[in-house]
Amino acid sequence: MNPPQIVGRVFEEEAVPLDQSAVERANRRMPAWMSSRRRHAWSVYENTPLPTTRSEEWRYTDLSRLIKLGELRLATGESLPESRPRILDATMAEDRAASGHIVLMDGGVVHVDLDRALATSGVVLTSLWSAVDEHPDLLEELLATKVLPAEQGKFEALNAALWTDGVLLYVPENVEVKLPVRSTHWLSQPGSAVCTRTLIVAEAGSRVSYVDEFLSKDFDRRTFQSSAVEVIAHEEAQVQYVSLQRMGREVFFQTAQRTFAHAQSELNTLNVSLGASVSRVDLNTSLLGAGASSEMLGLYFGDENQHFDHNTSQDHVAPGTKSDLLYKGAMDDQSRAAFRGVIRVHHAAQGTDAYQTNRNLLLSEEACANSLPNLEIEADDVRCSHGATVGQLDSETLFYLLSRGLNRQQAERLVVLGFLGDVLTRLPLGGVVEKVTRAIEQKLAQA
């Protein structure tokens, strides 16, 4: 990878208040359509109340105790460290097997590289800030409009109004990107808020995998990372999206991901949550074309007082579509997990085949996991099922491992790796399984 290059600039100041002044500062360099879209998003944000535990989707996450948005300042990507942190260098060194890389530091893109043959074939990998000028037609049609508009929620509106930079990945028709495209986000400023967006468009018959990794050090006060991800798979496209979250303590990590799968396309996702003090993942998959399919995988491992909240929905709009969700988590110490998932089958979606499973393993008496699977079915020719489990370590399995000479700590680590590793075997993406396994092993070693 070449030395990082600063791709785009946003504001003159290093950090600005989290208010409308940040919107107007960005708008000074934006075309009229983007300025209007940002102002609209800010209006939606101001008029949308902060979610409370009275809402089913936020029942187990009390935002009033977890974050005060007004006390944060928006990081702009302007002030960059003189050198990359060691953990960022180590992460990038692991990602050599890739078709391209993009690196963001404190909300700004600092490096982009893409295989020359792919660039010649029309693949686009660039900063979102640059794409506003270089690919305005694409962004005007799709960015924060059809897939993830501001009206989706409070945090979605905040991100649409205040994003400082992000990623555009465009794959033309029938182009295959054999190796994953990898992005790395680094957050370094305590007390800041970072808002980034990712837009992935795979045209008909194309194939691409994208790996999104989020990193930071530990902080001494609350820091906020907001990510909005929009993925569109056109007819017969195959797309894999992976999010690996390994942020430090005192980070509130919030991501809203929405995917559109058109006819005969395959759109698979994997969310791995290991870091941050609080992590909230909102994932919606919309199966819009006949024969579309989606596999939705997730794993999380919490310790100390970490809090993980996953909110998923599988929307079957067209007939003959298929989705399969499997989320598994292991919780230790006083950590908490919440999962809410819903399968929605629309009236026209006859022949739907949908499954949803959430399994939780509690490693201590003080750990807690709550699961709320749901079905909303309007069609009559469907196969749908959902299930959830919360359980302790299996005593017979532990006894067997102990009888083979392992101590209790070694035995528990082996059980956890086996329990979570089941998810990874279903997405054999080069380098990702190995990286996630190493990250879990490192966390187990520190427990």
Protein Blocks (a to p, Z undefined) as FASTA:
>chain_A
ZZdddfbdfbfbfbdcddfklmmmmmmmgcfklmmmmmmmmmmmmmpccddfkbmklmmm
cfklmocfklpccdehlaccfbdcfklmmmmmmmmpccbdcddeehiafbdcddfklmmn
opacddfklmmmmmmmlmmmmgoplmmgcklpmklmmmmmmocbdcdddddehiacfbac
ddddddfbghiacdddddddddehiacdddddddddddfbdcdddddddddddehiacdd
ddddfbdehiacdddddddddehiacddddddfbhjbdcdddddddfbghiacddddddd
dehjbccddddddddfbghiacddddddddehjbccdddddddddfklghiacddddddd
dfbfkbccddddddddfbfbdcdddddddddddfklmmmmmmnopafklmmmmmmmmmmm
mmmmmmccehklmmmmmmmmmmmmmZZ
